[in-house]
Amino acid sequence: MSNIDEIFNAAYKPKVFKRREVLLPDYVPDFLPHRDQEIKRIALTLSPALRMERPSNVFIYGLTGTGKTAVTKFVLRKLEENAKQKNVKIGYIYANVRHRETPYRILADIADYFNMRIPFTGLSTGEVFNRIVKKLSNIEGVFIIVLDEIDFLVKKYGDDLLYNLTRINEQLTKSRVSIIGITNSVKMVESLDPRVKSSLSEEEVVFSPYDAKQLQDILNQRADDAFNKNALDEEVIPLCAALAAREHGDARRALDLLRVAGEIAERDNRSVVTKEDVTRARIEIERDRVGDVVKTLPLHGKLIMTSILLATGMGKDYATTGEIYDNYKRLVTSLGLEEITLRRASGIISELDMLGIISGRIISRGRYGKTRVISLASDVNAIIQALKEDPTIADLLSEVKYDGNRKDNSM
């Protein structure tokens, strides 16, 4: 039997997993531990829809992995079930803004829910919005639009789409529309136009991070459905929970650790997941996460990242924004490109900080005032490997000098 047959036979009868999908990020279980108050708050806010009234818009924020998306989908699923029992027309449209990328694609998703044919390109955003308004004017029902990771939309395209969506009911007579905005960034609300902010944030729900004990409860619940009996060493779940609790109580991180640890054990043809598998999973996840982020950076973002590597090379724990920008200008000149402004470069650095690739903080330099310094907060080798996939950047990396397996220079 060939190796590929062995692989497929092993996959058909897994030694570790019973239902691997239970550990995936988009899975919404029937019970969400330690989120009763948040579930109740959102359910109370949306409940007027059952009387065919428009619910208040909701703005939900909290750190990554605190259950915002899962709770929102859970409540909306229950709302739809109740609406069907009561013969009330309620529907919801979910769009992850980071994945849809543009206001046009978000509106196209909304149009698709109502079986409207929108070409991939060719129409203005305003025209697509007007078509949606016309469609909604001819049907009855309450529709809830969920915009997940809404900060990416506002940062890149401004808040025009939000403004139009929060005002859409002024043009409707039969149907009603409510907006749920979800974000990891509390500061994003401050950047909104006051008119959008007052409309979108009619109700606000804040999700606090999970602690290690709560993460254990979540993992235990999922593990019962995900793994075969006796497939986990007793140390595995506490270790996954402890590692994720260090990273702001991120349940998604904890579930990823548990899932990847199981995958590692299965690839090794073992029937029990150990704490060593969790350690390997942590390294694998970090490498993949950093690589995915760096690969998707635009060209000038990659040049800024390369400049950070140059400025924080051998023997340097951190660099100033000015030092990074000087390196960036030199690289841009060598490529014959037009440079972006220092302000825009600082914006890219802030985005990398928010994504956790680098770490920035303000330090005092006495009589010289304060300055922001930048250090790496991710695997250097993972960053370099991801950058090397861009042929424009690859040759520039010969200047980067790092010692050994240096991983984390965050202060």
N, C-alpha and C positions, 0 to 999 in steps of 0.2 A: 504493500500500500504506500502510495506517495505521501510526502510530507503535507501536501495540500489537503489530501483526504483525511489525514489525522487531525488537521486543524478544524476542518468542517465537522468531523465526528465529535470532537471535543466541544465545539460550540453547540452542537445539537443536544448534548447531555452535560451541561455545565456542572462542575464540582462545587462551585462556590455560590453562584447566584440562583435564586428562584425567580425573582422579577427585578432585573437590573434597572428597568425604567423608573422604578419608584425613587431612585436616587438622582434622577436627572433634574436639571434646574426648572424645567417647564412642567413638572408633575405637580398637580395640586391634590393633596390627600383629602380624605373626608373629615379629618380632624387636624386642627392646627394648635399644638400646645402653646400655652403662655401668650396667646394673642386674643383672649376673650374680650378684653375691653376695647381693643381696636376693631374687632369684628362687630361688636355691638354698636360702636359709634358710627361706623360706616353704614351698617344696616339701618340704623335709625335715620340717618341722613337720606338714604335712598328710598326708604319705605313709602314716601308720598307718591311714588310712581305707580303703586298699586291702586291709587285713587285717580290715576291718569293726570296727576299733577306733576309739574316739573320739579325734580329734587334740586336742592342747592348744589352748585359746583363744589368739588372737593379737591383740596391740595394736600397731598400725602408726601411727607418727607422723612428721611432717616438714612442711616448709613447702609452700604451694600450688605445684602444678606440678612436684613432684619424682618423679612417677611412681607414687605409692602405689596409686591406683585401677587404673591400667593394668597394673601388675605383678600385683596381686591377681587381677584378672579373667583375665589371661594364665595364671597358675598354675592357677586353678580350671578354666579351659577345658581345659587339658592334663590335669588330674586326671580330669575327666569323660570325656575321650577314652580315657584308660588304663583307667578303670573299665569302660567299655563293652566294651573288648577282653577284659577279664578276667571279664566277666559279674558285676560287683560293682555294687550299687546305691549310687551317690553322687550327690548333687545339691546345688546351692547356690542361695540366695535372696539377691539383691542389693537393698538399699534405700538410697537417698540420703535421709538423715534430714531434710536441709534442705527437700527437695521434698515429702516425705510429711507433714511438719509435726507430727503428733501420734502418741503411742504407739498409739492405736486404728488409725490408717491403716497404721502399720508392721506391726502384727499382722495387719491385713486383707491386706496384701501377702503375708505368710508363709502365711496361710490360702489365698489364691488359688493359690499354687504347688501346694498339695495338693488343688486343685479343690473347695475348700470355699466355700460361698456365705455371705458375711458382708454384712449390710446396711450401707449407707453410714453410717447412724446407728441408734441404738435399743438397742444392747447395751452393757453395761459392758465396760471393758477386761479386767477379770477373767474375764468370761464368754467373751470371744473367746479369751483365753489358755487357758482350760480346754478349750475345743473343740479347739484345736490339740493340746494334750496328749493328749486322747482319740484324735484321729486318728493321732498318732504312736505311740500305744500299740498300734495294730493293724497297723502296717506295719514292714517291715524296711528298714534302710538307714542310711547316714551322711549327715547333712544339715548344711551349713555356712551360717550366716546372716551376711551381710556388712552391717554398719551403717556406711555412709560418712558423714563429717562428723558423727560421733557427739556432738561437743561441743555442737551446737545442741540436741540432745535433752536432754542433761544440764543445760544452762544454763536451758532453759525449763521442763522437766518433772521434773527430778531424775533419780535413777538407779534408780527402782523397776523399770522395765521391764528394765533391764540385770540387776538382781538376780534377777528371775524367770527370765530367759533363761539366765543362768549356772548356775542351779540346776535347770533343766528335766530334766536327765538323772536326777535323783533319783526322778522320777516315771515314767520310761520303762523298759521291759524289752527290747523288740525293736530299737528304733531308737536312734541316738546323734546328738546335736546339738553342734556347736562354733560359737563366735562369733568373728568377725573384726571388730574395731573400728578404724576409720580416722579420724584427726583431724589438723588442722593445728596444734592447740594442745597443746604438751607439758604446760602447766600444768593442763589438764583432768584428767589422771590424779590430780593431788593433791586435787582436789575430790571424788573418788569416796569412797563409804563403804568403809572398809578391807576389808569382806567382798567387795564387788564388785571392788575393785582387785586383791585377791589372786587372784580367780577369772579375771577378764578378762585380766589381764596375766601369764598363765602363760608366754607367750613375747612378747618385745618386739622389734620391728624398727624401726630409725631410718633414714629416708631423708635423706641429705644433699643440699644443693642442687647443681645442675649448674653447671659453669663454662662459660665462653664456647665453649671448644673442644668440649666434650661437646654443648652445644646445637647447634653447627654440624653435628656428626655426626648428631644426631637429625633436624635439618631437611633435611640432604642426603638421608637415607634416605627421608623422607616425600615430599620434592620429586620424587624420581625417579618415584614412582607418581602424584603429584597433578597435575603440570604437563606440558604439551606440551613437546616438545624445544625448547631454546633460548628458552623463555618467561621465563627469569629472567636479569636482568643479574647479572654476577658479584659485585656489591657487595651484593645484596639479602640473601642468607642470612647473611653475616658481620654485617651491620647488625642484622638481626632478633635474632641470637644475642647481640650486644653489648648491645642495649637490654634484653633479657630477663635477661641476666646481672647487670645493675645492680639488677634487682628480685628479688634472692635466688635467681637461677638458675631461674626459672620457665619450664619447658618449655611449659606451656599458653599462657603469654603469648607465647612465641616463635612457636608454631604459629598462634595467633590473628593475630599481626602479619603472618605470611606469607600466611595465608588472606585476610585483609581487604585486604591490598595487592594480591593477585591479583584480588579482586572489584572493587576500584577501577579497575584497569587494564581489566578486562573491561567495566565500565560505560562507560568512556571509549572503548570499541571499539578498544583497542590490543592487540597480540599479545605485548608484552614488558612485564614488571613491572620498575620502576625503584626506586632508593632513595628518590626523591621520593614514590612510592606508599607506601613503608613509613612515611615521616614523616606522611603523611595518615592512614594506618591507625592510627598511634599516637594521634593526636588523636581519631579516630572511636571507637576502642575505649574510651579514657578517658572520653569523654563518655557513651557507652552504659552503661558499667559503673557509673559514679557515679549516673546517672539511675535505673537499675534498682534499685540499693540504696536510694536516697532515696525513690523512689515506694512501695516496699514497707514503709517504716517505719510503725509505728502512730502515731496522732495525737500522743501526747506525745513520741515520738521525733522527729517532724517539728518540733514546737515547740522541742525542745532544739536541733535543727539550726539552726532560725531564730535561736535565742538565741546560738548560736556565731557565726553570721554578723553579728549585731548587735554582739557583744562584740569581734569581730576586724575591725571595719570600717575606715574611712578612717584610714590612718596607723598602725594597730596590728598588730603582727606576731603577737601572742598574747594570750590572756586566761586568767584563773584560773577554776577551777571555780566559785568563789563569784560572780564577775562573771557567768558564764553563767547560774547559777541565779537570780540577781537578775532578769536579763532574762526568764528563763523564767516566774517568778512574775508578773511584770508582764503578760506575754502571756496567761497563763492567766486572770488576773483580768479582763482586757479581754474575754475570750471567755465569762466566767461559768462556768468549769470548775473542778473540784476539782484542786488541784495534787498531784503525786506528791512523795515525800520527797526530800531531798537525796541520801540514799543510793541510791535508785533512779535518780535523775538521773545520779549518778556512774557507775552501772552502764551506763546507755545511752551515756554518753560513752566508756566503756571499750570497748563493743561497736563504736561508730563508729571508734574507734582501731584495733581488731583488723581491721575491714573495710578500713582504709586510706583512709577518707574524711577523717579528721583525724589529727593527730599529737600525742601527748601525752608530756611528759617531766617529770621532777622537777628543780627547780632550787633552789639554796640562796639564801636571802634573809638571810644573815648571822645576826645575833642574833634575827631574826624567824622563824628556822627554815626548813624546806623546804616547798615547795608545788608542786602539779602545774599546769603551764601547757599550754594547748591552742592549736594553730594549725591552719590548713587545709592539707590535703595533696592537694587535688583541685581541679578546674576549678570556680571560683566560679559561672560562668555555667551550667554543667551542673547544679549543685546548685539554683540559683535556679529554673531552668526546670522541674526535677522537682517542686520544692515548689509551684510555681504551679498544677500540675495538681490540687492539693487546694484546693477553694474556701474551706475554712475557714482555710487558711494564706495564700492569695493576697493578701488585703488587708493582712496583716501585713508583707509583704515591701517595702512602700513605704518603710519605715523603714531598710531595708538600704542602706548606702552603700559602694560599692567603686569604685576608680578603674580605668579602662581595662580591659585584659584580664588583670588579675591572676589568676594561676593557682595558684601553689603558695607557701604561706606557711610550709611546714614548716621547722623550724630545723635 
